[in-house]
Amino acid sequence: MSDLWTALALAIVIEGLLYAAFPEQMKRMIVQMLAMPTSQLRLTALVIAGIGLFGLWLARGI
């Protein structure tokens, strides 16, 4: 369970650093996301989640 909390905390740190380092680009990305159709946003999110899962599998040897 501590691995889950560690992963969530790391995701929050990375997201915070992105907003701090690239605030204007992040604003533009949010506007682009709002303009995307829901189905395309959902598919993109699932593909990214799949890539992350594959990376986790490689890193942890699951």
N, CA, C and O atoms as a GROMACS GRO file, in nm:
protein
  248
    1MET      N    1   0.082  -0.119   0.000
    1MET     CA    2   0.000   0.000   0.000
    1MET      C    3   0.086   0.126   0.000
    1MET      O    4   0.048   0.228  -0.057
    2SER      N    5   0.203   0.118   0.064
    2SER     CA    6   0.289   0.237   0.065
    2SER      C    7   0.341   0.268  -0.075
    2SER      O    8   0.368   0.384  -0.105
    3ASP      N    9   0.356   0.166  -0.161
    3ASP     CA   10   0.398   0.192  -0.299
    3ASP      C   11   0.293   0.275  -0.373
    3ASP      O   12   0.328   0.361  -0.453
    4LEU      N   13   0.166   0.250  -0.346
    4LEU     CA   14   0.059   0.327  -0.410
    4LEU      C   15   0.068   0.473  -0.368
    4LEU      O   16   0.061   0.562  -0.453
    5TRP      N   17   0.082   0.499  -0.238
    5TRP     CA   18   0.091   0.636  -0.190
    5TRP      C   19   0.216   0.705  -0.244
    5TRP      O   20   0.213   0.824  -0.277
    6THR      N   21   0.326   0.630  -0.252
    6THR     CA   22   0.449   0.685  -0.308
    6THR      C   23   0.429   0.724  -0.453
    6THR      O   24   0.473   0.831  -0.495
    7ALA      N   25   0.365   0.638  -0.531
    7ALA     CA   26   0.341   0.666  -0.672
    7ALA      C   27   0.249   0.786  -0.690
    7ALA      O   28   0.274   0.871  -0.776
    8LEU      N   29   0.143   0.795  -0.610
    8LEU     CA   30   0.052   0.909  -0.619
    8LEU      C   31   0.123   1.039  -0.581
    8LEU      O   32   0.103   1.142  -0.646
    9ALA      N   33   0.204   1.035  -0.478
    9ALA     CA   34   0.278   1.154  -0.436
    9ALA      C   35   0.376   1.197  -0.545
    9ALA      O   36   0.391   1.316  -0.572
   10LEU      N   37   0.443   1.102  -0.607
   10LEU     CA   38   0.536   1.133  -0.714
   10LEU      C   39   0.464   1.194  -0.834
   10LEU      O   40   0.515   1.287  -0.896
   11ALA      N   41   0.347   1.142  -0.867
   11ALA     CA   42   0.268   1.199  -0.978
   11ALA      C   43   0.231   1.344  -0.947
   11ALA      O   44   0.236   1.429  -1.037
   12ILE      N   45   0.195   1.374  -0.823
   12ILE     CA   46   0.160   1.510  -0.784
   12ILE      C   47   0.283   1.601  -0.792
   12ILE      O   48   0.272   1.715  -0.836
   13VAL      N   49   0.398   1.552  -0.749
   13VAL     CA   50   0.521   1.630  -0.757
   13VAL      C   51   0.555   1.662  -0.902
   13VAL      O   52   0.587   1.776  -0.935
   14ILE      N   53   0.548   1.561  -0.989
   14ILE     CA   54   0.580   1.582  -1.130
   14ILE      C   55   0.483   1.682  -1.194
   14ILE      O   56   0.525   1.771  -1.268
   15GLU      N   57   0.356   1.667  -1.165
   15GLU     CA   58   0.257   1.760  -1.221
   15GLU      C   59   0.282   1.902  -1.171
   15GLU      O   60   0.275   1.997  -1.248
   16GLY      N   61   0.311   1.916  -1.044
   16GLY     CA   62   0.340   2.048  -0.989
   16GLY      C   63   0.463   2.111  -1.053
   16GLY      O   64   0.464   2.231  -1.081
   17LEU      N   65   0.566   2.031  -1.077
   17LEU     CA   66   0.687   2.082  -1.142
   17LEU      C   67   0.659   2.126  -1.285
   17LEU      O   68   0.713   2.226  -1.331
   18LEU      N   69   0.573   2.051  -1.355
   18LEU     CA   70   0.538   2.090  -1.492
   18LEU      C   71   0.466   2.224  -1.494
   18LEU      O   72   0.496   2.309  -1.578
   19TYR      N   73   0.371   2.244  -1.402
   19TYR     CA   74   0.300   2.371  -1.396
   19TYR      C   75   0.393   2.485  -1.355
   19TYR      O   76   0.376   2.597  -1.402
   20ALA      N   77   0.490   2.458  -1.269
   20ALA     CA   78   0.584   2.562  -1.226
   20ALA      C   79   0.682   2.597  -1.338
   20ALA      O   80   0.716   2.714  -1.355
   21ALA      N   81   0.728   2.497  -1.412
   21ALA     CA   82   0.828   2.520  -1.515
   21ALA      C   83   0.769   2.573  -1.645
   21ALA      O   84   0.832   2.652  -1.715
   22PHE      N   85   0.648   2.530  -1.678
   22PHE     CA   86   0.587   2.565  -1.807
   22PHE      C   87   0.442   2.611  -1.790
   22PHE      O   88   0.352   2.547  -1.845
   23PRO      N   89   0.417   2.719  -1.717
   23PRO     CA   90   0.278   2.757  -1.689
   23PRO      C   91   0.198   2.794  -1.814
   23PRO      O   92   0.081   2.755  -1.826
   24GLU      N   93   0.257   2.866  -1.908
   24GLU     CA   94   0.184   2.907  -2.028
   24GLU      C   95   0.152   2.786  -2.117
   24GLU      O   96   0.042   2.776  -2.171
   25GLN      N   97   0.248   2.696  -2.131
   25GLN     CA   98   0.224   2.577  -2.213
   25GLN      C   99   0.118   2.488  -2.150
   25GLN      O  100   0.038   2.427  -2.222
   26MET      N  101   0.115   2.479  -2.018
   26MET     CA  102   0.014   2.398  -1.951
   26MET      C  103  -0.124   2.459  -1.970
   26MET      O  104  -0.222   2.386  -1.986
   27LYS      N  105  -0.133   2.592  -1.967
   27LYS     CA  106  -0.261   2.658  -1.991
   27LYS      C  107  -0.311   2.627  -2.132
   27LYS      O  108  -0.428   2.596  -2.152
   28ARG      N  109  -0.219   2.634  -2.230
   28ARG     CA  110  -0.258   2.604  -2.369
   28ARG      C  111  -0.302   2.460  -2.383
   28ARG      O  112  -0.396   2.430  -2.456
   29MET      N  113  -0.233   2.369  -2.313
   29MET     CA  114  -0.270   2.228  -2.320
   29MET      C  115  -0.410   2.206  -2.263
   29MET      O  116  -0.487   2.127  -2.318
   30ILE      N  117  -0.444   2.274  -2.155
   30ILE     CA  118  -0.577   2.260  -2.096
   30ILE      C  119  -0.684   2.310  -2.193
   30ILE      O  120  -0.788   2.247  -2.207
   31VAL      N  121  -0.658   2.423  -2.259
   31VAL     CA  122  -0.753   2.474  -2.357
   31VAL      C  123  -0.771   2.374  -2.471
   31VAL      O  124  -0.883   2.351  -2.516
   32GLN      N  125  -0.661   2.314  -2.518
   32GLN     CA  126  -0.669   2.213  -2.623
   32GLN      C  127  -0.749   2.092  -2.577
   32GLN      O  128  -0.828   2.037  -2.653
   33MET      N  129  -0.728   2.051  -2.453
   33MET     CA  130  -0.802   1.935  -2.401
   33MET      C  131  -0.951   1.964  -2.393
   33MET      O  132  -1.032   1.877  -2.422
   34LEU      N  133  -0.988   2.086  -2.354
   34LEU     CA  134  -1.128   2.123  -2.346
   34LEU      C  135  -1.195   2.122  -2.484
   34LEU      O  136  -1.315   2.098  -2.495
   35ALA      N  137  -1.116   2.148  -2.588
   35ALA     CA  138  -1.170   2.151  -2.724
   35ALA      C  139  -1.180   2.010  -2.786
   35ALA      O  140  -1.247   1.992  -2.887
   36MET      N  141  -1.114   1.912  -2.725
   36MET     CA  142  -1.114   1.775  -2.781
   36MET      C  143  -1.249   1.708  -2.755
   36MET      O  144  -1.312   1.732  -2.652
   37PRO      N  145  -1.294   1.626  -2.849
   37PRO     CA  146  -1.412   1.545  -2.822
   37PRO      C  147  -1.385   1.448  -2.706
   37PRO      O  148  -1.272   1.401  -2.689
   38THR      N  149  -1.486   1.419  -2.629
   38THR     CA  150  -1.470   1.333  -2.512
   38THR      C  151  -1.413   1.197  -2.550
   38THR      O  152  -1.328   1.143  -2.480
   39SER      N  153  -1.460   1.141  -2.661
   39SER     CA  154  -1.413   1.009  -2.703
   39SER      C  155  -1.263   1.009  -2.734
   39SER      O  156  -1.192   0.914  -2.701
   40GLN      N  157  -1.215   1.116  -2.797
   40GLN     CA  158  -1.073   1.125  -2.829
   40GLN      C  159  -0.991   1.142  -2.701
   40GLN      O  160  -0.884   1.083  -2.688
   41LEU      N  161  -1.041   1.223  -2.608
   41LEU     CA  162  -0.972   1.243  -2.481
   41LEU      C  163  -0.965   1.112  -2.403
   41LEU      O  164  -0.861   1.079  -2.344
   42ARG      N  165  -1.075   1.037  -2.402
   42ARG     CA  166  -1.079   0.910  -2.332
   42ARG      C  167  -0.979   0.810  -2.394
   42ARG      O  168  -0.905   0.743  -2.323
   43LEU      N  169  -0.978   0.802  -2.528
   43LEU     CA  170  -0.886   0.711  -2.597
   43LEU      C  171  -0.741   0.749  -2.569
   43LEU      O  172  -0.658   0.662  -2.543
   44THR      N  173  -0.711   0.878  -2.576
   44THR     CA  174  -0.575   0.924  -2.548
   44THR      C  175  -0.534   0.889  -2.406
   44THR      O  176  -0.422   0.843  -2.383
   45ALA      N  177  -0.623   0.909  -2.310
   45ALA     CA  178  -0.592   0.877  -2.170
   45ALA      C  179  -0.568   0.727  -2.152
   45ALA      O  180  -0.478   0.687  -2.078
   46LEU      N  181  -0.649   0.644  -2.219
   46LEU     CA  182  -0.630   0.500  -2.208
   46LEU      C  183  -0.498   0.455  -2.270
   46LEU      O  184  -0.431   0.366  -2.217
   47VAL      N  185  -0.460   0.515  -2.382
   47VAL     CA  186  -0.332   0.481  -2.444
   47VAL      C  187  -0.217   0.520  -2.353
   47VAL      O  188  -0.123   0.443  -2.336
   48ILE      N  189  -0.224   0.639  -2.294
   48ILE     CA  190  -0.118   0.684  -2.203
   48ILE      C  191  -0.112   0.594  -2.080
   48ILE      O  192  -0.004   0.561  -2.033
   49ALA      N  193  -0.228   0.556  -2.027
   49ALA     CA  194  -0.231   0.465  -1.912
   49ALA      C  195  -0.169   0.331  -1.949
   49ALA      O  196  -0.097   0.271  -1.869
   50GLY      N  197  -0.197   0.283  -2.068
   50GLY     CA  198  -0.138   0.157  -2.114
   50GLY      C  199   0.013   0.166  -2.126
   50GLY      O  200   0.085   0.074  -2.088
   51ILE      N  201   0.061   0.277  -2.179
   51ILE     CA  202   0.206   0.297  -2.189
   51ILE      C  203   0.268   0.300  -2.049
   51ILE      O  204   0.374   0.242  -2.026
   52GLY      N  205   0.202   0.368  -1.957
   52GLY     CA  206   0.251   0.373  -1.818
   52GLY      C  207   0.252   0.236  -1.753
   52GLY      O  208   0.346   0.201  -1.681
   53LEU      N  209   0.148   0.158  -1.779
   53LEU     CA  210   0.142   0.022  -1.724
   53LEU      C  211   0.254  -0.064  -1.781
   53LEU      O  212   0.316  -0.142  -1.708
   54PHE      N  213   0.279  -0.050  -1.910
   54PHE     CA  214   0.389  -0.126  -1.973
   54PHE      C  215   0.523  -0.083  -1.912
   54PHE      O  216   0.608  -0.168  -1.885
   55GLY      N  217   0.541   0.048  -1.891
   55GLY     CA  218   0.664   0.095  -1.828
   55GLY      C  219   0.680   0.042  -1.687
   55GLY      O  220   0.790   0.007  -1.646
   56LEU      N  221   0.569   0.037  -1.613
   56LEU     CA  222   0.573  -0.021  -1.479
   56LEU      C  223   0.610  -0.168  -1.483
   56LEU      O  224   0.688  -0.216  -1.401
   57TRP      N  225   0.553  -0.239  -1.579
   57TRP     CA  226   0.583  -0.381  -1.596
   57TRP      C  227   0.732  -0.402  -1.624
   57TRP      O  228   0.794  -0.493  -1.570
   58LEU      N  229   0.788  -0.317  -1.711
   58LEU     CA  230   0.931  -0.327  -1.741
   58LEU      C  231   1.017  -0.294  -1.618
   58LEU      O  232   1.115  -0.362  -1.589
   59ALA      N  233   0.978  -0.189  -1.547
   59ALA     CA  234   1.058  -0.143  -1.432
   59ALA      C  235   1.051  -0.240  -1.314
   59ALA      O  236   1.151  -0.263  -1.246
   60ARG      N  237   0.935  -0.297  -1.291
   60ARG     CA  238   0.916  -0.381  -1.174
   60ARG      C  239   0.928  -0.529  -1.203
   60ARG      O  240   0.936  -0.610  -1.110
   61GLY      N  241   0.928  -0.567  -1.330
   61GLY     CA  242   0.940  -0.707  -1.365
   61GLY      C  243   0.816  -0.787  -1.327
   61GLY      O  244   0.826  -0.902  -1.284
   62ILE      N  245   0.699  -0.726  -1.344
   62ILE     CA  246   0.573  -0.792  -1.305
   62ILE      C  247   0.546  -0.907  -1.398
   62ILE      O  248   0.446  -0.976  -1.384
   0.00000   0.00000   0.00000
